[in-house]
Amino acid sequence: MAATAQPQSFAKLVARMANLMVGLPDYDSYVEHRRLNHPDLPIMTREEFFRERQEARYSGKVGRCC
């Protein structure tokens, strides 16, 4: 079982790196961050998250929550 988990993790890592290289935000990291650091706040859907990141990127606004 561990032998199959490692290639999936590697593929996920490569996909994540490729997305970040072209400026696509990582939704899974966002969800993990919200659950760990802001459990009382709602979590955006994947579509809401992508739309919000696109608007922030092209509006020139840079914001960080923590």
mmCIF file as Biopython writes it, N, C-alpha, C and O atoms, coordinates in Angstrom:
data_model
#
loop_
_atom_site.group_PDB
_atom_site.id
_atom_site.type_symbol
_atom_site.label_atom_id
_atom_site.label_alt_id
_atom_site.label_comp_id
_atom_site.label_asym_id
_atom_site.label_entity_id
_atom_site.label_seq_id
_atom_site.pdbx_PDB_ins_code
_atom_site.Cartn_x
_atom_site.Cartn_y
_atom_site.Cartn_z
_atom_site.occupancy
_atom_site.B_iso_or_equiv
_atom_site.auth_seq_id
_atom_site.auth_asym_id
_atom_site.pdbx_PDB_model_num
ATOM 1   N N  . MET A ? 1  ? 0.828   -1.184 0.000   1.0 0.0 1  A 1 
ATOM 2   C CA . MET A ? 1  ? 0.000   0.000  0.000   1.0 0.0 1  A 1 
ATOM 3   C C  . MET A ? 1  ? 0.872   1.248  0.000   1.0 0.0 1  A 1 
ATOM 4   O O  . MET A ? 1  ? 0.553   2.217  -0.689  1.0 0.0 1  A 1 
ATOM 5   N N  . ALA A ? 2  ? 1.952   1.244  0.749   1.0 0.0 2  A 1 
ATOM 6   C CA . ALA A ? 2  ? 2.837   2.401  0.791   1.0 0.0 2  A 1 
ATOM 7   C C  . ALA A ? 2  ? 3.483   2.642  -0.563  1.0 0.0 2  A 1 
ATOM 8   O O  . ALA A ? 2  ? 3.765   3.787  -0.918  1.0 0.0 2  A 1 
ATOM 9   N N  . ALA A ? 3  ? 3.724   1.559  -1.336  1.0 0.0 3  A 1 
ATOM 10  C CA . ALA A ? 3  ? 4.363   1.706  -2.641  1.0 0.0 3  A 1 
ATOM 11  C C  . ALA A ? 3  ? 3.471   2.478  -3.603  1.0 0.0 3  A 1 
ATOM 12  O O  . ALA A ? 3  ? 3.986   3.192  -4.464  1.0 0.0 3  A 1 
ATOM 13  N N  . THR A ? 4  ? 2.141   2.357  -3.485  1.0 0.0 4  A 1 
ATOM 14  C CA . THR A ? 4  ? 1.256   3.099  -4.375  1.0 0.0 4  A 1 
ATOM 15  C C  . THR A ? 4  ? 1.015   4.511  -3.883  1.0 0.0 4  A 1 
ATOM 16  O O  . THR A ? 4  ? 0.735   5.400  -4.687  1.0 0.0 4  A 1 
ATOM 17  N N  . ALA A ? 5  ? 1.117   4.743  -2.572  1.0 0.0 5  A 1 
ATOM 18  C CA . ALA A ? 5  ? 0.877   6.080  -2.030  1.0 0.0 5  A 1 
ATOM 19  C C  . ALA A ? 5  ? 1.976   7.050  -2.430  1.0 0.0 5  A 1 
ATOM 20  O O  . ALA A ? 5  ? 1.700   8.226  -2.665  1.0 0.0 5  A 1 
ATOM 21  N N  . GLN A ? 6  ? 3.206   6.585  -2.512  1.0 0.0 6  A 1 
ATOM 22  C CA . GLN A ? 6  ? 4.321   7.473  -2.824  1.0 0.0 6  A 1 
ATOM 23  C C  . GLN A ? 6  ? 4.213   8.065  -4.230  1.0 0.0 6  A 1 
ATOM 24  O O  . GLN A ? 6  ? 4.387   9.275  -4.375  1.0 0.0 6  A 1 
ATOM 25  N N  . PRO A ? 7  ? 3.933   7.265  -5.287  1.0 0.0 7  A 1 
ATOM 26  C CA . PRO A ? 7  ? 3.789   7.884  -6.608  1.0 0.0 7  A 1 
ATOM 27  C C  . PRO A ? 7  ? 2.635   8.877  -6.665  1.0 0.0 7  A 1 
ATOM 28  O O  . PRO A ? 7  ? 2.730   9.888  -7.361  1.0 0.0 7  A 1 
ATOM 29  N N  . GLN A ? 8  ? 1.533   8.604  -5.938  1.0 0.0 8  A 1 
ATOM 30  C CA . GLN A ? 8  ? 0.422   9.548  -5.931  1.0 0.0 8  A 1 
ATOM 31  C C  . GLN A ? 8  ? 0.834   10.840 -5.251  1.0 0.0 8  A 1 
ATOM 32  O O  . GLN A ? 8  ? 0.471   11.924 -5.707  1.0 0.0 8  A 1 
ATOM 33  N N  . SER A ? 9  ? 1.586   10.739 -4.169  1.0 0.0 9  A 1 
ATOM 34  C CA . SER A ? 9  ? 2.051   11.929 -3.480  1.0 0.0 9  A 1 
ATOM 35  C C  . SER A ? 9  ? 2.986   12.722 -4.372  1.0 0.0 9  A 1 
ATOM 36  O O  . SER A ? 9  ? 2.922   13.951 -4.406  1.0 0.0 9  A 1 
ATOM 37  N N  . PHE A ? 10 ? 3.859   12.025 -5.099  1.0 0.0 10 A 1 
ATOM 38  C CA . PHE A ? 10 ? 4.785   12.703 -6.004  1.0 0.0 10 A 1 
ATOM 39  C C  . PHE A ? 10 ? 4.015   13.402 -7.124  1.0 0.0 10 A 1 
ATOM 40  O O  . PHE A ? 10 ? 4.319   14.544 -7.469  1.0 0.0 10 A 1 
ATOM 41  N N  . ALA A ? 11 ? 3.029   12.725 -7.686  1.0 0.0 11 A 1 
ATOM 42  C CA . ALA A ? 11 ? 2.218   13.326 -8.745  1.0 0.0 11 A 1 
ATOM 43  C C  . ALA A ? 11 ? 1.465   14.547 -8.219  1.0 0.0 11 A 1 
ATOM 44  O O  . ALA A ? 11 ? 1.355   15.560 -8.910  1.0 0.0 11 A 1 
ATOM 45  N N  . LYS A ? 12 ? 0.956   14.446 -7.011  1.0 0.0 12 A 1 
ATOM 46  C CA . LYS A ? 12 ? 0.238   15.578 -6.416  1.0 0.0 12 A 1 
ATOM 47  C C  . LYS A ? 12 ? 1.188   16.749 -6.186  1.0 0.0 12 A 1 
ATOM 48  O O  . LYS A ? 12 ? 0.828   17.905 -6.411  1.0 0.0 12 A 1 
ATOM 49  N N  . LEU A ? 13 ? 2.403   16.441 -5.736  1.0 0.0 13 A 1 
ATOM 50  C CA . LEU A ? 13 ? 3.406   17.488 -5.514  1.0 0.0 13 A 1 
ATOM 51  C C  . LEU A ? 13 ? 3.769   18.170 -6.827  1.0 0.0 13 A 1 
ATOM 52  O O  . LEU A ? 13 ? 3.865   19.396 -6.880  1.0 0.0 13 A 1 
ATOM 53  N N  . VAL A ? 14 ? 3.971   17.393 -7.883  1.0 0.0 14 A 1 
ATOM 54  C CA . VAL A ? 14 ? 4.312   17.962 -9.188  1.0 0.0 14 A 1 
ATOM 55  C C  . VAL A ? 14 ? 3.172   18.842 -9.699  1.0 0.0 14 A 1 
ATOM 56  O O  . VAL A ? 14 ? 3.414   19.937 -10.206 1.0 0.0 14 A 1 
ATOM 57  N N  . ALA A ? 15 ? 1.937   18.372 -9.569  1.0 0.0 15 A 1 
ATOM 58  C CA . ALA A ? 15 ? 0.783   19.159 -10.004 1.0 0.0 15 A 1 
ATOM 59  C C  . ALA A ? 15 ? 0.680   20.456 -9.212  1.0 0.0 15 A 1 
ATOM 60  O O  . ALA A ? 15 ? 0.383   21.512 -9.771  1.0 0.0 15 A 1 
ATOM 61  N N  . ARG A ? 16 ? 0.922   20.372 -7.926  1.0 0.0 16 A 1 
ATOM 62  C CA . ARG A ? 16 ? 0.871   21.565 -7.080  1.0 0.0 16 A 1 
ATOM 63  C C  . ARG A ? 16 ? 1.943   22.573 -7.480  1.0 0.0 16 A 1 
ATOM 64  O O  . ARG A ? 16 ? 1.677   23.772 -7.572  1.0 0.0 16 A 1 
ATOM 65  N N  . MET A ? 17 ? 3.156   22.078 -7.718  1.0 0.0 17 A 1 
ATOM 66  C CA . MET A ? 17 ? 4.249   22.961 -8.132  1.0 0.0 17 A 1 
ATOM 67  C C  . MET A ? 17 ? 3.956   23.600 -9.485  1.0 0.0 17 A 1 
ATOM 68  O O  . MET A ? 17 ? 4.210   24.789 -9.678  1.0 0.0 17 A 1 
ATOM 69  N N  . ALA A ? 18 ? 3.425   22.823 -10.417 1.0 0.0 18 A 1 
ATOM 70  C CA . ALA A ? 18 ? 3.101   23.355 -11.741 1.0 0.0 18 A 1 
ATOM 71  C C  . ALA A ? 18 ? 2.034   24.438 -11.641 1.0 0.0 18 A 1 
ATOM 72  O O  . ALA A ? 18 ? 2.135   25.471 -12.303 1.0 0.0 18 A 1 
ATOM 73  N N  . ASN A ? 19 ? 1.021   24.211 -10.825 1.0 0.0 19 A 1 
ATOM 74  C CA . ASN A ? 19 ? -0.026  25.213 -10.638 1.0 0.0 19 A 1 
ATOM 75  C C  . ASN A ? 19 ? 0.530   26.498 -10.037 1.0 0.0 19 A 1 
ATOM 76  O O  . ASN A ? 19 ? 0.182   27.596 -10.472 1.0 0.0 19 A 1 
ATOM 77  N N  . LEU A ? 20 ? 1.388   26.357 -9.045  1.0 0.0 20 A 1 
ATOM 78  C CA . LEU A ? 20 ? 1.961   27.542 -8.411  1.0 0.0 20 A 1 
ATOM 79  C C  . LEU A ? 20 ? 2.877   28.294 -9.368  1.0 0.0 20 A 1 
ATOM 80  O O  . LEU A ? 20 ? 2.962   29.520 -9.311  1.0 0.0 20 A 1 
ATOM 81  N N  . MET A ? 21 ? 3.564   27.562 -10.249 1.0 0.0 21 A 1 
ATOM 82  C CA . MET A ? 21 ? 4.463   28.210 -11.213 1.0 0.0 21 A 1 
ATOM 83  C C  . MET A ? 21 ? 3.696   29.085 -12.196 1.0 0.0 21 A 1 
ATOM 84  O O  . MET A ? 21 ? 4.213   30.107 -12.648 1.0 0.0 21 A 1 
ATOM 85  N N  . VAL A ? 22 ? 2.474   28.695 -12.531 1.0 0.0 22 A 1 
ATOM 86  C CA . VAL A ? 22 ? 1.684   29.501 -13.473 1.0 0.0 22 A 1 
ATOM 87  C C  . VAL A ? 22 ? 0.691   30.406 -12.752 1.0 0.0 22 A 1 
ATOM 88  O O  . VAL A ? 22 ? -0.150  31.043 -13.386 1.0 0.0 22 A 1 
ATOM 89  N N  . GLY A ? 23 ? 0.791   30.460 -11.429 1.0 0.0 23 A 1 
ATOM 90  C CA . GLY A ? 23 ? -0.012  31.389 -10.670 1.0 0.0 23 A 1 
ATOM 91  C C  . GLY A ? 23 ? -1.355  30.878 -10.211 1.0 0.0 23 A 1 
ATOM 92  O O  . GLY A ? 23 ? -2.178  31.661 -9.736  1.0 0.0 23 A 1 
ATOM 93  N N  . LEU A ? 24 ? -1.605  29.589 -10.339 1.0 0.0 24 A 1 
ATOM 94  C CA . LEU A ? 24 ? -2.863  29.038 -9.852  1.0 0.0 24 A 1 
ATOM 95  C C  . LEU A ? 24 ? -2.718  28.709 -8.374  1.0 0.0 24 A 1 
ATOM 96  O O  . LEU A ? 24 ? -1.790  28.001 -7.985  1.0 0.0 24 A 1 
ATOM 97  N N  . PRO A ? 25 ? -3.615  29.208 -7.560  1.0 0.0 25 A 1 
ATOM 98  C CA . PRO A ? 25 ? -3.527  28.942 -6.132  1.0 0.0 25 A 1 
ATOM 99  C C  . PRO A ? 25 ? -3.883  27.496 -5.787  1.0 0.0 25 A 1 
ATOM 100 O O  . PRO A ? 25 ? -4.555  26.808 -6.555  1.0 0.0 25 A 1 
ATOM 101 N N  . ASP A ? 26 ? -3.429  27.058 -4.639  1.0 0.0 26 A 1 
ATOM 102 C CA . ASP A ? 26 ? -3.650  25.681 -4.202  1.0 0.0 26 A 1 
ATOM 103 C C  . ASP A ? 26 ? -4.828  25.634 -3.229  1.0 0.0 26 A 1 
ATOM 104 O O  . ASP A ? 26 ? -4.714  26.058 -2.079  1.0 0.0 26 A 1 
ATOM 105 N N  . TYR A ? 27 ? -5.943  25.120 -3.699  1.0 0.0 27 A 1 
ATOM 106 C CA . TYR A ? 27 ? -7.159  25.073 -2.886  1.0 0.0 27 A 1 
ATOM 107 C C  . TYR A ? 27 ? -6.996  24.171 -1.670  1.0 0.0 27 A 1 
ATOM 108 O O  . TYR A ? 27 ? -7.469  24.511 -0.585  1.0 0.0 27 A 1 
ATOM 109 N N  . ASP A ? 28 ? -6.347  23.048 -1.828  1.0 0.0 28 A 1 
ATOM 110 C CA . ASP A ? 28 ? -6.176  22.115 -0.708  1.0 0.0 28 A 1 
ATOM 111 C C  . ASP A ? 28 ? -5.377  22.753 0.427   1.0 0.0 28 A 1 
ATOM 112 O O  . ASP A ? 28 ? -5.691  22.546 1.599   1.0 0.0 28 A 1 
ATOM 113 N N  . SER A ? 29 ? -4.360  23.519 0.089   1.0 0.0 29 A 1 
ATOM 114 C CA . SER A ? 29 ? -3.584  24.208 1.129   1.0 0.0 29 A 1 
ATOM 115 C C  . SER A ? 29 ? -4.431  25.266 1.820   1.0 0.0 29 A 1 
ATOM 116 O O  . SER A ? 29 ? -4.337  25.460 3.032   1.0 0.0 29 A 1 
ATOM 117 N N  . TYR A ? 30 ? -5.262  25.949 1.034   1.0 0.0 30 A 1 
ATOM 118 C CA . TYR A ? 30 ? -6.167  26.951 1.610   1.0 0.0 30 A 1 
ATOM 119 C C  . TYR A ? 30 ? -7.108  26.302 2.621   1.0 0.0 30 A 1 
ATOM 120 O O  . TYR A ? 30 ? -7.275  26.814 3.728   1.0 0.0 30 A 1 
ATOM 121 N N  . VAL A ? 31 ? -7.719  25.186 2.250   1.0 0.0 31 A 1 
ATOM 122 C CA . VAL A ? 31 ? -8.663  24.501 3.138   1.0 0.0 31 A 1 
ATOM 123 C C  . VAL A ? 31 ? -7.951  24.039 4.403   1.0 0.0 31 A 1 
ATOM 124 O O  . VAL A ? 31 ? -8.470  24.200 5.508   1.0 0.0 31 A 1 
ATOM 125 N N  . GLU A ? 32 ? -6.770  23.468 4.242   1.0 0.0 32 A 1 
ATOM 126 C CA . GLU A ? 32 ? -6.010  23.002 5.404   1.0 0.0 32 A 1 
ATOM 127 C C  . GLU A ? 32 ? -5.677  24.174 6.328   1.0 0.0 32 A 1 
ATOM 128 O O  . GLU A ? 32 ? -5.809  24.063 7.547   1.0 0.0 32 A 1 
ATOM 129 N N  . HIS A ? 33 ? -5.243  25.298 5.747   1.0 0.0 33 A 1 
ATOM 130 C CA . HIS A ? 33 ? -4.916  26.480 6.537   1.0 0.0 33 A 1 
ATOM 131 C C  . HIS A ? 33 ? -6.143  26.994 7.293   1.0 0.0 33 A 1 
ATOM 132 O O  . HIS A ? 33 ? -6.055  27.313 8.479   1.0 0.0 33 A 1 
ATOM 133 N N  . ARG A ? 34 ? -7.278  27.074 6.611   1.0 0.0 34 A 1 
ATOM 134 C CA . ARG A ? 34 ? -8.496  27.572 7.265   1.0 0.0 34 A 1 
ATOM 135 C C  . ARG A ? 34 ? -8.911  26.658 8.405   1.0 0.0 34 A 1 
ATOM 136 O O  . ARG A ? 34 ? -9.306  27.140 9.467   1.0 0.0 34 A 1 
ATOM 137 N N  . ARG A ? 35 ? -8.832  25.372 8.211   1.0 0.0 35 A 1 
ATOM 138 C CA . ARG A ? 35 ? -9.248  24.442 9.267   1.0 0.0 35 A 1 
ATOM 139 C C  . ARG A ? 35 ? -8.330  24.515 10.484  1.0 0.0 35 A 1 
ATOM 140 O O  . ARG A ? 35 ? -8.782  24.402 11.623  1.0 0.0 35 A 1 
ATOM 141 N N  . LEU A ? 36 ? -7.034  24.705 10.228  1.0 0.0 36 A 1 
ATOM 142 C CA . LEU A ? 36 ? -6.077  24.749 11.333  1.0 0.0 36 A 1 
ATOM 143 C C  . LEU A ? 36 ? -6.080  26.093 12.062  1.0 0.0 36 A 1 
ATOM 144 O O  . LEU A ? 36 ? -6.010  26.140 13.290  1.0 0.0 36 A 1 
ATOM 145 N N  . ASN A ? 37 ? -6.161  27.175 11.303  1.0 0.0 37 A 1 
ATOM 146 C CA . ASN A ? 37 ? -5.973  28.499 11.886  1.0 0.0 37 A 1 
ATOM 147 C C  . ASN A ? 37 ? -7.245  29.310 12.076  1.0 0.0 37 A 1 
ATOM 148 O O  . ASN A ? 37 ? -7.269  30.240 12.882  1.0 0.0 37 A 1 
ATOM 149 N N  . HIS A ? 38 ? -8.288  28.976 11.353  1.0 0.0 38 A 1 
ATOM 150 C CA . HIS A ? 38 ? -9.534  29.740 11.433  1.0 0.0 38 A 1 
ATOM 151 C C  . HIS A ? 38 ? -10.729 28.787 11.432  1.0 0.0 38 A 1 
ATOM 152 O O  . HIS A ? 38 ? -11.583 28.875 10.548  1.0 0.0 38 A 1 
ATOM 153 N N  . PRO A ? 39 ? -10.803 27.886 12.401  1.0 0.0 39 A 1 
ATOM 154 C CA . PRO A ? 39 ? -11.875 26.882 12.374  1.0 0.0 39 A 1 
ATOM 155 C C  . PRO A ? 39 ? -13.270 27.465 12.527  1.0 0.0 39 A 1 
ATOM 156 O O  . PRO A ? 39 ? -14.254 26.809 12.187  1.0 0.0 39 A 1 
ATOM 157 N N  . ASP A ? 40 ? -13.368 28.691 13.037  1.0 0.0 40 A 1 
ATOM 158 C CA . ASP A ? 40 ? -14.672 29.316 13.230  1.0 0.0 40 A 1 
ATOM 159 C C  . ASP A ? 40 ? -15.184 30.044 11.989  1.0 0.0 40 A 1 
ATOM 160 O O  . ASP A ? 40 ? -16.332 30.487 11.965  1.0 0.0 40 A 1 
ATOM 161 N N  . LEU A ? 41 ? -14.350 30.172 10.964  1.0 0.0 41 A 1 
ATOM 162 C CA . LEU A ? 41 ? -14.735 30.893 9.753   1.0 0.0 41 A 1 
ATOM 163 C C  . LEU A ? 41 ? -15.143 29.913 8.656   1.0 0.0 41 A 1 
ATOM 164 O O  . LEU A ? 41 ? -14.647 28.788 8.602   1.0 0.0 41 A 1 
ATOM 165 N N  . PRO A ? 42 ? -16.058 30.355 7.774   1.0 0.0 42 A 1 
ATOM 166 C CA . PRO A ? 42 ? -16.478 29.459 6.682   1.0 0.0 42 A 1 
ATOM 167 C C  . PRO A ? 42 ? -15.356 29.242 5.667   1.0 0.0 42 A 1 
ATOM 168 O O  . PRO A ? 42 ? -14.454 30.067 5.523   1.0 0.0 42 A 1 
ATOM 169 N N  . ILE A ? 43 ? -15.435 28.127 4.979   1.0 0.0 43 A 1 
ATOM 170 C CA . ILE A ? 43 ? -14.464 27.791 3.941   1.0 0.0 43 A 1 
ATOM 171 C C  . ILE A ? 43 ? -15.143 27.961 2.589   1.0 0.0 43 A 1 
ATOM 172 O O  . ILE A ? 43 ? -16.227 27.427 2.351   1.0 0.0 43 A 1 
ATOM 173 N N  . MET A ? 44 ? -14.493 28.709 1.715   1.0 0.0 44 A 1 
ATOM 174 C CA . MET A ? 44 ? -15.052 28.929 0.380   1.0 0.0 44 A 1 
ATOM 175 C C  . MET A ? 44 ? -15.056 27.621 -0.405  1.0 0.0 44 A 1 
ATOM 176 O O  . MET A ? 44 ? -14.225 26.739 -0.187  1.0 0.0 44 A 1 
ATOM 177 N N  . THR A ? 45 ? -16.010 27.521 -1.321  1.0 0.0 45 A 1 
ATOM 178 C CA . THR A ? 45 ? -15.999 26.388 -2.237  1.0 0.0 45 A 1 
ATOM 179 C C  . THR A ? 45 ? -14.810 26.556 -3.184  1.0 0.0 45 A 1 
ATOM 180 O O  . THR A ? 45 ? -14.199 27.623 -3.231  1.0 0.0 45 A 1 
ATOM 181 N N  . ARG A ? 46 ? -14.487 25.519 -3.925  1.0 0.0 46 A 1 
ATOM 182 C CA . ARG A ? 46 ? -13.376 25.593 -4.872  1.0 0.0 46 A 1 
ATOM 183 C C  . ARG A ? 46 ? -13.618 26.705 -5.904  1.0 0.0 46 A 1 
ATOM 184 O O  . ARG A ? 46 ? -12.695 27.433 -6.269  1.0 0.0 46 A 1 
ATOM 185 N N  . GLU A ? 47 ? -14.858 26.826 -6.365  1.0 0.0 47 A 1 
ATOM 186 C CA . GLU A ? 47 ? -15.182 27.854 -7.354  1.0 0.0 47 A 1 
ATOM 187 C C  . GLU A ? 47 ? -15.056 29.256 -6.751  1.0 0.0 47 A 1 
ATOM 188 O O  . GLU A ? 47 ? -14.513 30.162 -7.382  1.0 0.0 47 A 1 
ATOM 189 N N  . GLU A ? 48 ? -15.565 29.425 -5.521  1.0 0.0 48 A 1 
ATOM 190 C CA . GLU A ? 48 ? -15.457 30.730 -4.858  1.0 0.0 48 A 1 
ATOM 191 C C  . GLU A ? 48 ? -13.999 31.098 -4.619  1.0 0.0 48 A 1 
ATOM 192 O O  . GLU A ? 48 ? -13.594 32.244 -4.817  1.0 0.0 48 A 1 
ATOM 193 N N  . PHE A ? 49 ? -13.212 30.105 -4.189  1.0 0.0 49 A 1 
ATOM 194 C CA . PHE A ? 49 ? -11.800 30.341 -3.933  1.0 0.0 49 A 1 
ATOM 195 C C  . PHE A ? 49 ? -11.077 30.765 -5.209  1.0 0.0 49 A 1 
ATOM 196 O O  . PHE A ? 49 ? -10.320 31.735 -5.197  1.0 0.0 49 A 1 
ATOM 197 N N  . PHE A ? 50 ? -11.302 30.053 -6.299  1.0 0.0 50 A 1 
ATOM 198 C CA . PHE A ? 50 ? -10.639 30.371 -7.559  1.0 0.0 50 A 1 
ATOM 199 C C  . PHE A ? 50 ? -11.038 31.760 -8.041  1.0 0.0 50 A 1 
ATOM 200 O O  . PHE A ? 50 ? -10.188 32.533 -8.483  1.0 0.0 50 A 1 
ATOM 201 N N  . ARG A ? 51 ? -12.335 32.082 -7.956  1.0 0.0 51 A 1 
ATOM 202 C CA . ARG A ? 51 ? -12.821 33.396 -8.388  1.0 0.0 51 A 1 
ATOM 203 C C  . ARG A ? 51 ? -12.201 34.507 -7.540  1.0 0.0 51 A 1 
ATOM 204 O O  . ARG A ? 51 ? -11.768 35.529 -8.073  1.0 0.0 51 A 1 
ATOM 205 N N  . GLU A ? 52 ? -12.159 34.310 -6.226  1.0 0.0 52 A 1 
ATOM 206 C CA . GLU A ? 52 ? -11.593 35.316 -5.321  1.0 0.0 52 A 1 
ATOM 207 C C  . GLU A ? 52 ? -10.115 35.529 -5.606  1.0 0.0 52 A 1 
ATOM 208 O O  . GLU A ? 52 ? -9.644  36.666 -5.604  1.0 0.0 52 A 1 
ATOM 209 N N  . ARG A ? 53 ? -9.377  34.454 -5.852  1.0 0.0 53 A 1 
ATOM 210 C CA . ARG A ? 53 ? -7.934  34.560 -6.145  1.0 0.0 53 A 1 
ATOM 211 C C  . ARG A ? 53 ? -7.693  35.258 -7.475  1.0 0.0 53 A 1 
ATOM 212 O O  . ARG A ? 53 ? -6.755  36.044 -7.604  1.0 0.0 53 A 1 
ATOM 213 N N  . GLN A ? 54 ? -8.539  34.972 -8.470  1.0 0.0 54 A 1 
ATOM 214 C CA . GLN A ? 54 ? -8.398  35.632 -9.772  1.0 0.0 54 A 1 
ATOM 215 C C  . GLN A ? 54 ? -8.666  37.125 -9.642  1.0 0.0 54 A 1 
ATOM 216 O O  . GLN A ? 54 ? -7.931  37.941 -10.199 1.0 0.0 54 A 1 
ATOM 217 N N  . GLU A ? 55 ? -9.716  37.483 -8.910  1.0 0.0 55 A 1 
ATOM 218 C CA . GLU A ? 55 ? -10.035 38.902 -8.717  1.0 0.0 55 A 1 
ATOM 219 C C  . GLU A ? 55 ? -8.910  39.611 -7.964  1.0 0.0 55 A 1 
ATOM 220 O O  . GLU A ? 55 ? -8.541  40.729 -8.323  1.0 0.0 55 A 1 
ATOM 221 N N  . ALA A ? 56 ? -8.370  38.988 -6.942  1.0 0.0 56 A 1 
ATOM 222 C CA . ALA A ? 56 ? -7.281  39.585 -6.183  1.0 0.0 56 A 1 
ATOM 223 C C  . ALA A ? 56 ? -6.032  39.732 -7.048  1.0 0.0 56 A 1 
ATOM 224 O O  . ALA A ? 56 ? -5.321  40.733 -6.959  1.0 0.0 56 A 1 
ATOM 225 N N  . ARG A ? 57 ? -5.775  38.748 -7.867  1.0 0.0 57 A 1 
ATOM 226 C CA . ARG A ? 57 ? -4.579  38.776 -8.712  1.0 0.0 57 A 1 
ATOM 227 C C  . ARG A ? 57 ? -4.648  39.896 -9.741  1.0 0.0 57 A 1 
ATOM 228 O O  . ARG A ? 57 ? -3.673  40.621 -9.939  1.0 0.0 57 A 1 
ATOM 229 N N  . TYR A ? 58 ? -5.781  40.036 -10.387 1.0 0.0 58 A 1 
ATOM 230 C CA . TYR A ? 58 ? -5.874  41.009 -11.467 1.0 0.0 58 A 1 
ATOM 231 C C  . TYR A ? 58 ? -6.313  42.393 -11.006 1.0 0.0 58 A 1 
ATOM 232 O O  . TYR A ? 58 ? -6.272  43.336 -11.797 1.0 0.0 58 A 1 
ATOM 233 N N  . SER A ? 59 ? -6.728  42.543 -9.762  1.0 0.0 59 A 1 
ATOM 234 C CA . SER A ? 59 ? -7.073  43.858 -9.249  1.0 0.0 59 A 1 
ATOM 235 C C  . SER A ? 59 ? -5.840  44.548 -8.659  1.0 0.0 59 A 1 
ATOM 236 O O  . SER A ? 59 ? -5.868  45.745 -8.371  1.0 0.0 59 A 1 
ATOM 237 N N  . GLY A ? 60 ? -4.778  43.794 -8.484  1.0 0.0 60 A 1 
ATOM 238 C CA . GLY A ? 60 ? -3.565  44.360 -7.919  1.0 0.0 60 A 1 
ATOM 239 C C  . GLY A ? 60 ? -3.545  44.363 -6.407  1.0 0.0 60 A 1 
ATOM 240 O O  . GLY A ? 60 ? -2.566  44.794 -5.798  1.0 0.0 60 A 1 
ATOM 241 N N  . LYS A ? 61 ? -4.613  43.888 -5.798  1.0 0.0 61 A 1 
ATOM 242 C CA . LYS A ? 61 ? -4.668  43.829 -4.345  1.0 0.0 61 A 1 
ATOM 243 C C  . LYS A ? 61 ? -3.913  42.604 -3.864  1.0 0.0 61 A 1 
ATOM 244 O O  . LYS A ? 61 ? -4.093  41.501 -4.379  1.0 0.0 61 A 1 
ATOM 245 N N  . VAL A ? 62 ? -3.085  42.814 -2.891  1.0 0.0 62 A 1 
ATOM 246 C CA . VAL A ? 62 ? -2.365  41.697 -2.294  1.0 0.0 62 A 1 
ATOM 247 C C  . VAL A ? 62 ? -2.783  41.623 -0.841  1.0 0.0 62 A 1 
ATOM 248 O O  . VAL A ? 62 ? -2.638  42.587 -0.089  1.0 0.0 62 A 1 
ATOM 249 N N  . GLY A ? 63 ? -3.292  40.496 -0.461  1.0 0.0 63 A 1 
ATOM 250 C CA . GLY A ? 63 ? -3.731  40.347 0.912   1.0 0.0 63 A 1 
ATOM 251 C C  . GLY A ? 63 ? -3.347  38.995 1.474   1.0 0.0 63 A 1 
ATOM 252 O O  . GLY A ? 63 ? -3.363  37.979 0.779   1.0 0.0 63 A 1 
ATOM 253 N N  . ARG A ? 64 ? -3.011  39.009 2.713   1.0 0.0 64 A 1 
ATOM 254 C CA . ARG A ? 64 ? -2.688  37.760 3.394   1.0 0.0 64 A 1 
ATOM 255 C C  . ARG A ? 64 ? -3.526  37.730 4.664   1.0 0.0 64 A 1 
ATOM 256 O O  . ARG A ? 64 ? -3.750  38.759 5.301   1.0 0.0 64 A 1 
ATOM 257 N N  . CYS A ? 65 ? -3.971  36.571 5.010   1.0 0.0 65 A 1 
ATOM 258 C CA . CYS A ? 65 ? -4.826  36.510 6.186   1.0 0.0 65 A 1 
ATOM 259 C C  . CYS A ? 65 ? -4.022  36.434 7.475   1.0 0.0 65 A 1 
ATOM 260 O O  . CYS A ? 65 ? -4.477  36.931 8.505   1.0 0.0 65 A 1 
ATOM 261 N N  . CYS A ? 66 ? -2.857  35.834 7.449   1.0 0.0 66 A 1 
ATOM 262 C CA . CYS A ? 66 ? -2.054  35.691 8.676   1.0 0.0 66 A 1 
ATOM 263 C C  . CYS A ? 66 ? -0.641  36.177 8.447   1.0 0.0 66 A 1 
ATOM 264 O O  . CYS A ? 66 ? 0.182   36.136 9.362   1.0 0.0 66 A 1 
#
